[in-house]
Amino acid sequence: MKKIAKVVKMELPGGEAKPGPKLASAGVNMGKFCTDFNAKTADRKGEIVPVIITAYEDKVSDEPLMTDKPAPG
C-alpha cells in the first residue's frame, strides 16, 4: 500500500488549471494533474471547481476528486 504524503483541498477554475505555487504545494506532477483536471472539467469553464487531491510519497496522485460547489449560505 502506498503511503499518503498529503491530502489537499483546492478550488481551481474548470478547464483552466495551470502549474503554479498552488499545485506545487500539493506535491504532485503538475503537468499530468493539469491535463487530467482540464480534460475532466472542460464543460465547467467559468466555474470554480472544488477538488481534493491525494498525493503519495512517490509524487503520484489519485485521480482528482471533483466535488460540487457548496450551496451558498
Secondary structure, 3 states (H helix, E strand, C coil): CCCEEEEEEEEEECCCCCCCHHHHCCCCCHHHHHHHHHHHCHHHCCCEEEEEEEEECCCCECCCEECCCCCCC
